[in-house]
Amino acid sequence: MLYSISPQLFLKAQECLQILQTCVGIANLSGSIIAMVLMDKLGRRVLLLGSFLGMAVSMGFQATAASSFVLGSGALYLSIGGMLLFVVTFSLGAGPVPGLLLSEIFSS
């Protein structure tokens, strides 16, 4: 869902649409690579807990940006930063770990 909303949010930035979309891809790729390296070292539980905590913090950023507490361009930057943080933290644990668990549970 985030990938379908991000272009609409980025249209508000208007100047650097392609740069912001590239940043989303880089955040997703870097989070996935870090998750591959850390999955066996830290364990799945730590990655999932850290991922869910980071996703909650990023949603807090999004809610703050959507409220009237932050006005002007600060709200836009907070919203974009929250979205990039969400992508990174999702790709650290909540994205790859369930797929790995399913392959271990239903091995063929």
One Martini backbone bead per residue (centre of mass of N, CA, C, O) as a GRO file, in nm:
protein
  108
    1MET     BB    1   0.056   0.065  -0.018
    2LEU     BB    2   0.294   0.262  -0.004
    3TYR     BB    3   0.363   0.253  -0.316
    4SER     BB    4   0.083   0.393  -0.397
    5ILE     BB    5   0.120   0.665  -0.220
    6SER     BB    6   0.401   0.800  -0.278
    7PRO     BB    7   0.345   0.968  -0.541
    8GLN     BB    8   0.140   1.163  -0.405
    9LEU     BB    9   0.339   1.276  -0.199
   10PHE     BB   10   0.563   1.360  -0.408
   11LEU     BB   11   0.392   1.578  -0.561
   12LYS     BB   12   0.432   1.791  -0.336
   13ALA     BB   13   0.740   1.829  -0.400
   14GLN     BB   14   0.796   1.823  -0.739
   15GLU     BB   15   1.116   1.855  -0.781
   16CYS     BB   16   1.202   1.534  -0.664
   17LEU     BB   17   1.057   1.265  -0.760
   18GLN     BB   18   1.282   1.064  -0.861
   19ILE     BB   19   1.459   1.078  -0.610
   20LEU     BB   20   1.249   0.970  -0.406
   21GLN     BB   21   1.196   0.698  -0.549
   22THR     BB   22   1.490   0.607  -0.527
   23CYS     BB   23   1.504   0.612  -0.217
   24VAL     BB   24   1.301   0.384  -0.174
   25GLY     BB   25   1.467   0.165  -0.319
   26ILE     BB   26   1.724   0.191  -0.147
   27ALA     BB   27   1.589   0.132   0.126
   28ASN     BB   28   1.491  -0.152   0.051
   29LEU     BB   29   1.763  -0.277  -0.030
   30SER     BB   30   1.927  -0.216   0.228
   31GLY     BB   31   1.738  -0.364   0.427
   32SER     BB   32   1.764  -0.646   0.292
   33ILE     BB   33   2.069  -0.678   0.322
   34ILE     BB   34   2.082  -0.647   0.628
   35ALA     BB   35   1.891  -0.887   0.688
   36MET     BB   36   2.068  -1.109   0.567
   37VAL     BB   37   2.308  -1.066   0.765
   38LEU     BB   38   2.130  -1.059   1.054
   39MET     BB   39   1.946  -1.313   1.083
   40ASP     BB   40   2.161  -1.518   1.218
   41LYS     BB   41   2.287  -1.330   1.438
   42LEU     BB   42   2.017  -1.210   1.588
   43GLY     BB   43   1.751  -1.299   1.479
   44ARG     BB   44   1.413  -1.295   1.426
   45ARG     BB   45   1.300  -1.153   1.677
   46VAL     BB   46   1.470  -0.895   1.668
   47LEU     BB   47   1.386  -0.805   1.385
   48LEU     BB   48   1.082  -0.787   1.439
   49LEU     BB   49   1.084  -0.590   1.678
   50GLY     BB   50   1.241  -0.363   1.534
   51SER     BB   51   1.046  -0.333   1.300
   52PHE     BB   52   0.786  -0.264   1.459
   53LEU     BB   53   0.901  -0.019   1.606
   54GLY     BB   54   0.980   0.146   1.352
   55MET     BB   55   0.693   0.151   1.231
   56ALA     BB   56   0.561   0.303   1.467
   57VAL     BB   57   0.736   0.556   1.452
   58SER     BB   58   0.668   0.628   1.156
   59MET     BB   59   0.362   0.662   1.211
   60GLY     BB   60   0.404   0.896   1.404
   61PHE     BB   61   0.519   1.085   1.194
   62GLN     BB   62   0.271   1.082   1.008
   63ALA     BB   63   0.067   1.190   1.217
   64THR     BB   64   0.216   1.453   1.275
   65ALA     BB   65   0.213   1.559   0.979
   66ALA     BB   66  -0.113   1.549   0.959
   67SER     BB   67  -0.126   1.741   1.164
   68SER     BB   68  -0.119   2.067   1.333
   69PHE     BB   69   0.178   2.076   1.458
   70VAL     BB   70   0.280   2.081   1.158
   71LEU     BB   71   0.398   2.321   0.926
   72GLY     BB   72   0.449   2.307   0.607
   73SER     BB   73   0.752   2.172   0.514
   74GLY     BB   74   0.781   1.999   0.772
   75ALA     BB   75   0.556   1.796   0.705
   76LEU     BB   76   0.681   1.683   0.448
   77TYR     BB   77   0.951   1.584   0.568
   78LEU     BB   78   0.824   1.402   0.786
   79SER     BB   79   0.668   1.219   0.590
   80ILE     BB   80   0.907   1.120   0.419
   81GLY     BB   81   1.078   1.013   0.655
   82GLY     BB   82   0.863   0.812   0.757
   83MET     BB   83   0.848   0.646   0.497
   84LEU     BB   84   1.148   0.561   0.481
   85LEU     BB   85   1.151   0.425   0.759
   86PHE     BB   86   0.937   0.215   0.694
   87VAL     BB   87   1.084   0.071   0.465
   88VAL     BB   88   1.335  -0.012   0.624
   89THR     BB   89   1.196  -0.163   0.865
   90PHE     BB   90   1.039  -0.364   0.694
   91SER     BB   91   1.300  -0.486   0.544
   92LEU     BB   92   1.432  -0.599   0.815
   93GLY     BB   93   1.161  -0.799   0.903
   94ALA     BB   94   0.852  -0.801   0.802
   95GLY     BB   95   0.926  -0.903   0.514
   96PRO     BB   96   1.139  -1.162   0.530
   97VAL     BB   97   1.064  -1.350   0.775
   98PRO     BB   98   0.793  -1.489   0.694
   99GLY     BB   99   0.911  -1.631   0.443
  100LEU     BB  100   1.114  -1.802   0.602
  101LEU     BB  101   0.917  -1.947   0.791
  102LEU     BB  102   0.745  -2.088   0.574
  103SER     BB  103   0.983  -2.256   0.455
  104GLU     BB  104   1.027  -2.414   0.729
  105ILE     BB  105   0.743  -2.532   0.779
  106PHE     BB  106   0.697  -2.600   0.446
  107SER     BB  107   0.875  -2.829   0.369
  108SER     BB  108   0.980  -3.034   0.064
   0.00000   0.00000   0.00000
